[in-house]
């Protein structure tokens, strides 16, 4: 009787593992991959430093820039149109960032269109392969702090900006330092190793 229970338990555990592995492969197979050849336009903001204030300013500027560009970029039919819209708005983007900075610090920003290297990233099932991408790059002060990026076109900046900013500000105030959040999936880590 004990051997039957042990073998049933073993089979149940084995089936559960197979189901989990199957779900992982299914999700990976259904992920949309934007390769470098279908290059999107990215937004890259480099903070002055890793201080809580500089990181908070980076996120505040991110929020304002995304709001500023959202309607204009929604009208773009392709990346070239999106880049033309952003290029035309570079002075306003820089002015907006400098207004935010002037409220609390003495350094300024520099906004430009660049082509730079990014690592592979997954935006809720849409995978961007590592490579060189065109980017609206906003450098705040020395640009030596942790950076933030998303995709401006097609619009993949799916962040609940207000709640994320509030959470980061609250953690930074409590800790008097820059919060760091790391999310790991043991299953994904296992798949990447095997």
PAPA-218257 format. One record per residue: residue in one letter; y, x, z of N, C-alpha, C in turn. Coordinates in pm, whole numbers, always signed. Layout:
<atoms>
+------+--------+--------+--------+--------+--------+--------+--------+--------+--------+
| type |   n.c2 |   n.c1 |   n.c3 |  ca.c2 |  ca.c1 |  ca.c3 |   c.c2 |   c.c1 |   c.c3 |
+------+--------+--------+--------+--------+--------+--------+--------+--------+--------+
|    A |      Y |      X |      Z |      Y |      X |      Z |      Y |      X |      Z |
...
+------+--------+--------+--------+--------+--------+--------+--------+--------+--------+
</atoms>
This chain:
<atoms>
+------+--------+--------+--------+--------+--------+--------+--------+--------+--------+
| type |   n.c2 |   n.c1 |   n.c3 |  ca.c2 |  ca.c1 |  ca.c3 |   c.c2 |   c.c1 |   c.c3 |
+------+--------+--------+--------+--------+--------+--------+--------+--------+--------+
|    X |   -120 |    +82 |     +0 |     +0 |     +0 |     +0 |   +127 |    +86 |     +0 |
|    X |   +128 |   +194 |    +81 |   +244 |   +282 |    +88 |   +265 |   +353 |    -45 |
|    X |   +157 |   +391 |   -111 |   +169 |   +458 |   -241 |   +229 |   +365 |   -345 |
|    X |   +194 |   +238 |   -340 |   +249 |   +140 |   -434 |   +399 |   +124 |   -410 |
|    X |   +441 |   +115 |   -284 |   +584 |   +104 |   -252 |   +659 |   +228 |   -295 |
|    X |   +599 |   +345 |   -272 |   +664 |   +471 |   -312 |   +678 |   +476 |   -463 |
|    X |   +576 |   +436 |   -536 |   +584 |   +442 |   -682 |   +683 |   +338 |   -735 |
|    X |   +690 |   +220 |   -673 |   +788 |   +118 |   -714 |   +931 |   +167 |   -686 |
|    X |   +950 |   +230 |   -572 |  +1081 |   +285 |   -538 |  +1120 |   +393 |   -638 |
|    X |  +1025 |   +480 |   -670 |  +1049 |   +587 |   -766 |  +1087 |   +528 |   -902 |
|    X |  +1013 |   +427 |   -946 |  +1042 |   +364 |  -1075 |  +1178 |   +297 |  -1073 |
|    X |  +1214 |   +230 |   -964 |  +1345 |   +164 |   -952 |  +1458 |   +267 |   -958 |
|    X |  +1442 |   +378 |   -887 |  +1543 |   +484 |   -889 |  +1553 |   +543 |  -1029 |
|    X |  +1440 |   +568 |  -1092 |  +1438 |   +624 |  -1227 |  +1508 |   +530 |  -1325 |
|    X |  +1480 |   +400 |  -1317 |  +1544 |   +303 |  -1405 |  +1695 |   +297 |  -1380 |
|    X |  +1737 |   +306 |  -1255 |  +1879 |   +307 |  -1222 |  +1948 |   +428 |  -1284 |
|    X |  +1882 |   +543 |  -1274 |  +1940 |   +666 |  -1332 |  +1949 |   +652 |  -1484 |
|    X |  +1846 |   +600 |  -1546 |  +1847 |   +581 |  -1692 |  +1960 |   +485 |  -1731 |
|    X |  +1979 |   +378 |  -1654 |  +2086 |   +282 |  -1683 |  +2223 |   +349 |  -1672 |
|    X |  +2242 |   +428 |  -1567 |  +2371 |   +496 |  -1548 |  +2397 |   +595 |  -1661 |
|    X |  +2296 |   +671 |  -1698 |  +2310 |   +767 |  -1809 |  +2340 |   +691 |  -1938 |
|    X |  +2271 |   +581 |  -1960 |  +2293 |   +502 |  -2081 |  +2435 |   +448 |  -2088 |
|    X |  +2486 |   +400 |  -1977 |  +2623 |   +348 |  -1972 |  +2722 |   +460 |  -2003 |
|    X |  +2698 |   +577 |  -1947 |  +2786 |   +692 |  -1974 |  +2788 |   +729 |  -2121 |
|    X |  +2671 |   +735 |  -2183 |  +2664 |   +767 |  -2326 |  +2730 |   +658 |  -2409 |
|    X |  +2710 |   +532 |  -2371 |  +2770 |   +420 |  -2443 |  +2923 |   +429 |  -2437 |
|    X |  +2977 |   +456 |  -2317 |  +3123 |   +467 |  -2303 |  +3176 |   +585 |  -2384 |
|    X |  +3104 |   +696 |  -2382 |  +3148 |   +814 |  -2457 |  +3143 |   +786 |  -2607 |
|    X |  +3040 |   +718 |  -2653 |  +3026 |   +689 |  -2795 |  +3133 |   +591 |  -2843 |
|    X |  +3179 |   +504 |  -2754 |  +3279 |   +404 |  -2793 |  +3422 |   +450 |  -2770 |
|    X |  +3441 |   +570 |  -2718 |  +3577 |   +621 |  -2698 |  +3640 |   +649 |  -2834 |
|    X |  +3766 |   +615 |  -2848 |  +3839 |   +641 |  -2971 |  +3892 |   +783 |  -2964 |
|    X |  +3868 |   +860 |  -3067 |  +3914 |   +998 |  -3067 |  +4027 |  +1015 |  -3167 |
|    X |  +4142 |  +1058 |  -3118 |  +4253 |  +1092 |  -3206 |  +4248 |  +1242 |  -3227 |
|    X |  +4203 |  +1284 |  -3342 |  +4192 |  +1427 |  -3368 |  +4328 |  +1483 |  -3405 |
|    X |  +4336 |  +1616 |  -3405 |  +4461 |  +1683 |  -3436 |  +4511 |  +1642 |  -3573 |
|    X |  +4421 |  +1614 |  -3666 |  +4460 |  +1571 |  -3801 |  +4536 |  +1439 |  -3799 |
|    X |  +4507 |  +1350 |  -3705 |  +4577 |  +1224 |  -3690 |  +4679 |  +1238 |  -3577 |
|    X |  +4745 |  +1346 |  -3576 |  +4830 |  +1390 |  -3466 |  +4934 |  +1288 |  -3423 |
|    X |  +4930 |  +1250 |  -3298 |  +5033 |  +1161 |  -3244 |  +5157 |  +1240 |  -3204 |
|    X |  +5260 |  +1170 |  -3166 |  +5381 |  +1232 |  -3111 |  +5373 |  +1220 |  -2960 |
|    X |  +5379 |  +1333 |  -2893 |  +5362 |  +1335 |  -2748 |  +5495 |  +1354 |  -2677 |
|    X |  +5498 |  +1318 |  -2551 |  +5612 |  +1342 |  -2463 |  +5567 |  +1443 |  -2359 |
|    X |  +5644 |  +1549 |  -2342 |  +5608 |  +1655 |  -2247 |  +5733 |  +1685 |  -2164 |
|    X |  +5722 |  +1665 |  -2033 |  +5836 |  +1692 |  -1944 |  +5795 |  +1802 |  -1847 |
|    X |  +5871 |  +1910 |  -1848 |  +5845 |  +2024 |  -1760 |  +5946 |  +2020 |  -1645 |
|    X |  +5895 |  +2013 |  -1523 |  +5982 |  +2011 |  -1405 |  +6040 |  +2150 |  -1379 |
|    X |  +6155 |  +2153 |  -1313 |  +6218 |  +2280 |  -1277 |  +6126 |  +2364 |  -1189 |
|    X |  +6066 |  +2300 |  -1087 |  +5977 |  +2370 |   -994 |  +5876 |  +2269 |   -941 |
|    X |  +5796 |  +2312 |   -846 |  +5698 |  +2222 |   -785 |  +5749 |  +2160 |   -654 |
|    X |  +5878 |  +2174 |   -625 |  +5931 |  +2111 |   -504 |  +5921 |  +1959 |   -519 |
|    X |  +5916 |  +1890 |   -406 |  +5908 |  +1744 |   -409 |  +6025 |  +1682 |   -483 |
|    X |  +6144 |  +1736 |   -463 |  +6263 |  +1684 |   -530 |  +6251 |  +1701 |   -681 |
|    X |  +6216 |  +1822 |   -727 |  +6205 |  +1847 |   -871 |  +6097 |  +1761 |   -935 |
|    X |  +5984 |  +1742 |   -867 |  +5878 |  +1659 |   -921 |  +5921 |  +1511 |   -926 |
|    X |  +5994 |  +1468 |   -827 |  +6044 |  +1331 |   -825 |  +6145 |  +1308 |   -938 |
|    X |  +6231 |  +1406 |   -961 |  +6328 |  +1396 |  -1070 |  +6258 |  +1391 |  -1206 |
|    X |  +6153 |  +1469 |  -1221 |  +6074 |  +1468 |  -1345 |  +6023 |  +1327 |  -1374 |
|    X |  +5968 |  +1261 |  -1273 |  +5914 |  +1126 |  -1292 |  +6024 |  +1023 |  -1317 |
|    X |  +6136 |  +1040 |  -1252 |  +6248 |   +949 |  -1273 |  +6300 |   +960 |  -1416 |
|    X |  +6310 |  +1083 |  -1466 |  +6354 |  +1105 |  -1604 |  +6249 |  +1051 |  -1701 |
|    X |  +6123 |  +1072 |  -1671 |  +6015 |  +1018 |  -1755 |  +6032 |   +867 |  -1770 |
|    X |  +6052 |   +797 |  -1658 |  +6067 |   +652 |  -1661 |  +6181 |   +610 |  -1752 |
|    X |  +6296 |   +674 |  -1735 |  +6415 |   +637 |  -1810 |  +6400 |   +669 |  -1959 |
|    X |  +6337 |   +781 |  -1992 |  +6320 |   +818 |  -2133 |  +6224 |   +721 |  -2202 |
|    X |  +6115 |   +686 |  -2136 |  +6019 |   +592 |  -2196 |  +6085 |   +457 |  -2220 |
|    X |  +6162 |   +410 |  -2123 |  +6232 |   +282 |  -2140 |  +6333 |   +293 |  -2254 |
|    X |  +6406 |   +404 |  -2260 |  +6507 |   +424 |  -2364 |  +6445 |   +421 |  -2504 |
|    X |  +6328 |   +480 |  -2520 |  +6267 |   +494 |  -2652 |  +6173 |   +380 |  -2690 |
|    X |  +6130 |   +300 |  -2597 |  +6025 |   +199 |  -2621 |  +6057 |   +106 |  -2739 |
|    X |  +6171 |    +43 |  -2738 |  +6203 |    -53 |  -2845 |  +6216 |    +15 |  -2981 |
|    X |  +6281 |   +129 |  -2985 |  +6299 |   +200 |  -3112 |  +6165 |   +247 |  -3169 |
|    X |  +6080 |   +302 |  -3083 |  +5951 |   +352 |  -3131 |  +5855 |   +239 |  -3168 |
|    X |  +5874 |   +120 |  -3112 |  +5791 |     +6 |  -3148 |  +5811 |    -33 |  -3295 |
|    X |  +5926 |     +1 |  -3350 |  +5956 |    -30 |  -3490 |  +5902 |    +75 |  -3586 |
|    X |  +5863 |   +192 |  -3536 |  +5814 |   +300 |  -3623 |  +5678 |   +262 |  -3682 |
|    X |  +5663 |   +287 |  -3812 |  +5538 |   +255 |  -3881 |  +5441 |   +372 |  -3884 |
|    X |  +5493 |   +493 |  -3862 |  +5409 |   +612 |  -3863 |  +5476 |   +721 |  -3779 |
|    X |  +5405 |   +833 |  -3764 |  +5456 |   +940 |  -3678 |  +5586 |   +999 |  -3733 |
|    X |  +5597 |  +1009 |  -3864 |  +5719 |  +1066 |  -3923 |  +5842 |   +982 |  -3887 |
|    X |  +5826 |   +850 |  -3893 |  +5937 |   +763 |  -3854 |  +5967 |   +778 |  -3705 |
|    X |  +5863 |   +789 |  -3624 |  +5882 |   +806 |  -3480 |  +5955 |   +937 |  -3451 |
|    X |  +5918 |  +1044 |  -3521 |  +5985 |  +1173 |  -3500 |  +6131 |  +1166 |  -3543 |
|    X |  +6159 |  +1095 |  -3652 |  +6298 |  +1081 |  -3698 |  +6381 |  +1004 |  -3595 |
|    X |  +6322 |   +901 |  -3537 |  +6392 |   +823 |  -3433 |  +6423 |   +912 |  -3313 |
|    X |  +6322 |   +988 |  -3269 |  +6341 |  +1075 |  -3152 |  +6444 |  +1184 |  -3184 |
|    X |  +6435 |  +1243 |  -3302 |  +6529 |  +1350 |  -3339 |  +6673 |  +1298 |  -3336 |
|    X |  +6692 |  +1177 |  -3385 |  +6826 |  +1117 |  -3386 |  +6877 |  +1092 |  -3244 |
|    X |  +6784 |  +1065 |  -3151 |  +6822 |  +1033 |  -3013 |  +6820 |  +1153 |  -2919 |
|    X |  +6793 |  +1273 |  -2969 |  +6787 |  +1390 |  -2881 |  +6912 |  +1408 |  -2796 |
|    X |  +7033 |  +1394 |  -2852 |  +7152 |  +1409 |  -2766 |  +7157 |  +1306 |  -2653 |
|    X |  +7120 |  +1180 |  -2683 |  +7120 |  +1076 |  -2579 |  +7012 |  +1102 |  -2474 |
|    X |  +6896 |  +1151 |  -2518 |  +6787 |  +1182 |  -2424 |  +6831 |  +1291 |  -2328 |
|    X |  +6890 |  +1395 |  -2384 |  +6937 |  +1506 |  -2300 |  +7048 |  +1460 |  -2206 |
|    X |  +7139 |  +1378 |  -2256 |  +7248 |  +1327 |  -2173 |  +7194 |  +1241 |  -2059 |
|    X |  +7096 |  +1156 |  -2088 |  +7034 |  +1072 |  -1986 |  +6968 |  +1158 |  -1878 |
|    X |  +6892 |  +1258 |  -1920 |  +6825 |  +1347 |  -1824 |  +6929 |  +1421 |  -1741 |
|    X |  +7036 |  +1468 |  -1804 |  +7140 |  +1541 |  -1731 |  +7213 |  +1452 |  -1631 |
|    X |  +7230 |  +1325 |  -1663 |  +7293 |  +1232 |  -1568 |  +7206 |  +1216 |  -1443 |
|    X |  +7074 |  +1204 |  -1464 |  +6983 |  +1192 |  -1349 |  +6988 |  +1319 |  -1265 |
|    X |  +6986 |  +1434 |  -1331 |  +6986 |  +1562 |  -1261 |  +7117 |  +1583 |  -1184 |
|    X |  +7229 |  +1544 |  -1246 |  +7361 |  +1568 |  -1184 |  +7377 |  +1495 |  -1051 |
|    X |  +7299 |  +1388 |  -1031 |  +7307 |  +1312 |   -906 |  +7255 |  +1393 |   -787 |
|    X |  +7165 |  +1494 |   -814 |  +7101 |  +1562 |   -701 |  +7090 |  +1713 |   -712 |
|    X |  +7101 |  +1769 |   -833 |  +7084 |  +1913 |   -847 |  +7187 |  +1971 |   -943 |
|    X |  +7193 |  +2103 |   -951 |  +7293 |  +2168 |  -1034 |  +7243 |  +2215 |  -1170 |
|    X |  +7114 |  +2208 |  -1197 |  +7063 |  +2254 |  -1326 |  +7064 |  +2141 |  -1429 |
|    X |  +7043 |  +2177 |  -1555 |  +7047 |  +2080 |  -1665 |  +6914 |  +2075 |  -1737 |
|    X |  +6909 |  +1988 |  -1838 |  +6787 |  +1971 |  -1916 |  +6809 |  +2017 |  -2059 |
|    X |  +6699 |  +2036 |  -2129 |  +6702 |  +2066 |  -2272 |  +6594 |  +1982 |  -2338 |
|    X |  +6633 |  +1899 |  -2433 |  +6539 |  +1814 |  -2505 |  +6529 |  +1861 |  -2650 |
|    X |  +6406 |  +1874 |  -2700 |  +6387 |  +1916 |  -2839 |  +6250 |  +1871 |  -2889 |
|    X |  +6237 |  +1868 |  -3020 |  +6107 |  +1842 |  -3081 |  +6040 |  +1977 |  -3102 |
|    X |  +5916 |  +1988 |  -3056 |  +5842 |  +2114 |  -3067 |  +5700 |  +2084 |  -3116 |
|    X |  +5627 |  +2189 |  -3143 |  +5485 |  +2179 |  -3172 |  +5418 |  +2273 |  -3073 |
|    X |  +5342 |  +2216 |  -2981 |  +5285 |  +2300 |  -2876 |  +5141 |  +2259 |  -2846 |
|    X |  +5072 |  +2347 |  -2776 |  +4931 |  +2326 |  -2746 |  +4914 |  +2239 |  -2622 |
|    X |  +4818 |  +2144 |  -2633 |  +4783 |  +2055 |  -2523 |  +4632 |  +2060 |  -2502 |
|    X |  +4586 |  +2037 |  -2379 |  +4442 |  +2031 |  -2354 |  +4386 |  +1894 |  -2395 |
|    X |  +4254 |  +1882 |  -2398 |  +4190 |  +1753 |  -2423 |  +4222 |  +1658 |  -2308 |
|    X |  +4250 |  +1533 |  -2341 |  +4278 |  +1433 |  -2238 |  +4225 |  +1298 |  -2284 |
|    X |  +4186 |  +1216 |  -2186 |  +4134 |  +1082 |  -2214 |  +4233 |   +981 |  -2159 |
|    X |  +4290 |   +898 |  -2248 |  +4381 |   +791 |  -2209 |  +4304 |   +659 |  -2213 |
|    X |  +4235 |   +627 |  -2106 |  +4165 |   +500 |  -2093 |  +4078 |   +471 |  -2215 |
|    X |  +3995 |   +567 |  -2252 |  +3903 |   +550 |  -2364 |  +3951 |   +608 |  -2495 |
|    X |  +4076 |   +647 |  -2505 |  +4127 |   +713 |  -2624 |  +4137 |   +862 |  -2594 |
|    X |  +4059 |   +941 |  -2664 |  +4050 |  +1084 |  -2637 |  +4140 |  +1160 |  -2734 |
|    X |  +4224 |  +1245 |  -2680 |  +4303 |  +1336 |  -2762 |  +4242 |  +1474 |  -2748 |
|    X |  +4195 |  +1528 |  -2858 |  +4134 |  +1659 |  -2857 |  +4238 |  +1767 |  -2828 |
|    X |  +4192 |  +1877 |  -2774 |  +4282 |  +1990 |  -2750 |  +4335 |  +2040 |  -2884 |
|    X |  +4458 |  +2087 |  -2883 |  +4516 |  +2140 |  -3007 |  +4666 |  +2140 |  -3001 |
|    X |  +4726 |  +2171 |  -3115 |  +4871 |  +2173 |  -3126 |  +4920 |  +2036 |  -3172 |
|    X |  +5020 |  +1984 |  -3101 |  +5074 |  +1852 |  -3131 |  +5227 |  +1859 |  -3136 |
|    X |  +5286 |  +1772 |  -3220 |  +5431 |  +1756 |  -3217 |  +5466 |  +1685 |  -3088 |
|    X |  +5577 |  +1725 |  -3028 |  +5611 |  +1674 |  -2896 |  +5761 |  +1668 |  -2875 |
|    X |  +5804 |  +1561 |  -2810 |  +5938 |  +1559 |  -2752 |  +5923 |  +1633 |  -2620 |
|    X |  +5980 |  +1750 |  -2613 |  +5967 |  +1832 |  -2492 |  +6101 |  +1833 |  -2420 |
|    X |  +6096 |  +1796 |  -2293 |  +6216 |  +1796 |  -2209 |  +6192 |  +1897 |  -2098 |
|    X |  +6272 |  +2002 |  -2099 |  +6260 |  +2107 |  -1998 |  +6373 |  +2087 |  -1897 |
|    X |  +6335 |  +2073 |  -1772 |  +6433 |  +2053 |  -1665 |  +6456 |  +2187 |  -1595 |
|    X |  +6579 |  +2235 |  -1599 |  +6612 |  +2364 |  -1535 |  +6525 |  +2475 |  -1591 |
|    X |  +6459 |  +2549 |  -1501 |  +6376 |  +2662 |  -1541 |  +6244 |  +2619 |  -1606 |
|    X |  +6205 |  +2493 |  -1589 |  +6081 |  +2444 |  -1648 |  +5957 |  +2512 |  -1592 |
|    X |  +5963 |  +2558 |  -1466 |  +5854 |  +2636 |  -1407 |  +5758 |  +2552 |  -1321 |
|    X |  +5784 |  +2421 |  -1311 |  +5700 |  +2336 |  -1226 |  +5591 |  +2266 |  -1304 |
|    X |  +5511 |  +2188 |  -1232 |  +5407 |  +2110 |  -1298 |  +5471 |  +2016 |  -1400 |
|    X |  +5400 |  +1995 |  -1511 |  +5455 |  +1912 |  -1616 |  +5385 |  +1777 |  -1620 |
|    X |  +5436 |  +1690 |  -1705 |  +5380 |  +1557 |  -1725 |  +5385 |  +1528 |  -1873 |
|    X |  +5279 |  +1463 |  -1926 |  +5282 |  +1428 |  -2067 |  +5211 |  +1297 |  -2091 |
|    X |  +5244 |  +1237 |  -2204 |  +5177 |  +1117 |  -2253 |  +5197 |  +1114 |  -2404 |
|    X |  +5157 |  +1004 |  -2466 |  +5173 |   +988 |  -2611 |  +5280 |   +883 |  -2636 |
|    X |  +5386 |   +925 |  -2706 |  +5494 |   +832 |  -2740 |  +5457 |   +746 |  -2861 |
|    X |  +5390 |   +809 |  -2959 |  +5351 |   +735 |  -3079 |  +5216 |   +783 |  -3126 |
|    X |  +5116 |   +694 |  -3144 |  +5124 |   +554 |  -3103 |  +5141 |   +544 |  -2953 |
|    X |  +5200 |   +437 |  -2904 |  +5235 |   +428 |  -2762 |  +5113 |   +420 |  -2670 |
|    X |  +5083 |   +531 |  -2603 |  +4972 |   +535 |  -2508 |  +5018 |   +570 |  -2368 |
|    X |  +5145 |   +558 |  -2341 |  +5197 |   +584 |  -2207 |  +5168 |   +462 |  -2120 |
|    X |  +5038 |   +440 |  -2094 |  +4995 |   +322 |  -2018 |  +5000 |   +349 |  -1869 |
|    X |  +5114 |   +378 |  -1817 |  +5128 |   +409 |  -1676 |  +5212 |   +300 |  -1613 |
|    X |  +5170 |   +251 |  -1498 |  +5254 |   +160 |  -1423 |  +5360 |   +247 |  -1358 |
|    X |  +5464 |   +274 |  -1434 |  +5563 |   +375 |  -1397 |  +5626 |   +347 |  -1261 |
|    X |  +5667 |   +226 |  -1236 |  +5737 |   +197 |  -1111 |  +5648 |   +223 |   -990 |
|    X |  +5526 |   +174 |   -991 |  +5441 |   +192 |   -874 |  +5398 |   +336 |   -858 |
|    X |  +5376 |   +407 |   -969 |  +5337 |   +548 |   -959 |  +5450 |   +630 |   -899 |
|    X |  +5571 |   +606 |   -945 |  +5686 |   +680 |   -893 |  +5706 |   +653 |   -744 |
|    X |  +5693 |   +526 |   -704 |  +5709 |   +493 |   -563 |  +5602 |   +561 |   -478 |
|    X |  +5479 |   +563 |   -528 |  +5371 |   +626 |   -452 |  +5394 |   +776 |   -439 |
|    X |  +5436 |   +840 |   -546 |  +5461 |   +984 |   -541 |  +5577 |  +1014 |   -448 |
|    X |  +5684 |   +935 |   -458 |  +5800 |   +956 |   -371 |  +5761 |   +939 |   -225 |
|    X |  +5682 |   +837 |   -194 |  +5642 |   +812 |    -56 |  +5557 |   +926 |     -3 |
|    X |  +5462 |   +974 |    -84 |  +5377 |  +1084 |    -40 |  +5459 |  +1211 |    -23 |
|    X |  +5552 |  +1236 |   -113 |  +5633 |  +1357 |   -103 |  +5721 |  +1352 |    +21 |
|    X |  +5775 |  +1235 |    +53 |  +5858 |  +1221 |   +172 |  +5776 |  +1243 |   +298 |
|    X |  +5656 |  +1184 |   +302 |  +5570 |  +1199 |   +420 |  +5526 |  +1343 |   +440 |
|    X |  +5487 |  +1409 |   +333 |  +5432 |  +1545 |   +342 |  +5537 |  +1654 |   +329 |
|    X |  +5657 |  +1616 |   +286 |  +5763 |  +1712 |   +259 |  +5715 |  +1820 |   +162 |
|    X |  +5629 |  +1779 |    +71 |  +5579 |  +1871 |    -32 |  +5533 |  +1789 |   -150 |
|    X |  +5495 |  +1859 |   -257 |  +5449 |  +1789 |   -376 |  +5308 |  +1737 |   -355 |
|    X |  +5287 |  +1607 |   -377 |  +5152 |  +1554 |   -364 |  +5067 |  +1595 |   -483 |
|    X |  +4940 |  +1620 |   -458 |  +4848 |  +1647 |   -567 |  +4733 |  +1550 |   -558 |
|    X |  +4702 |  +1491 |   -669 |  +4593 |  +1395 |   -675 |  +4495 |  +1444 |   -779 |
|    X |  +4370 |  +1457 |   -740 |  +4266 |  +1495 |   -833 |  +4161 |  +1387 |   -834 |
|    X |  +4125 |  +1343 |   -953 |  +4024 |  +1241 |   -968 |  +3906 |  +1304 |  -1040 |
|    X |  +3789 |  +1291 |   -982 |  +3667 |  +1346 |  -1042 |  +3561 |  +1238 |  -1049 |
|    X |  +3480 |  +1246 |  -1150 |  +3364 |  +1161 |  -1161 |  +3242 |  +1251 |  -1154 |
|    X |  +3160 |  +1233 |  -1054 |  +3041 |  +1317 |  -1041 |  +2951 |  +1301 |  -1162 |
|    X |  +2942 |  +1179 |  -1213 |  +2858 |  +1154 |  -1330 |  +2914 |  +1228 |  -1452 |
|    X |  +3045 |  +1220 |  -1473 |  +3105 |  +1290 |  -1586 |  +3091 |  +1441 |  -1570 |
|    X |  +3109 |  +1491 |  -1447 |  +3092 |  +1635 |  -1422 |  +2948 |  +1676 |  -1454 |
|    X |  +2853 |  +1594 |  -1415 |  +2711 |  +1625 |  -1441 |  +2686 |  +1630 |  -1591 |
|    X |  +2741 |  +1530 |  -1666 |  +2722 |  +1527 |  -1811 |  +2783 |  +1649 |  -1878 |
|    X |  +2899 |  +1691 |  -1830 |  +2964 |  +1806 |  -1892 |  +2890 |  +1935 |  -1869 |
|    X |  +2812 |  +1941 |  -1761 |  +2734 |  +2062 |  -1730 |  +2600 |  +2063 |  -1804 |
|    X |  +2551 |  +1947 |  -1843 |  +2417 |  +1939 |  -1903 |  +2421 |  +1902 |  -2047 |
+------+--------+--------+--------+--------+--------+--------+--------+--------+--------+
</atoms>
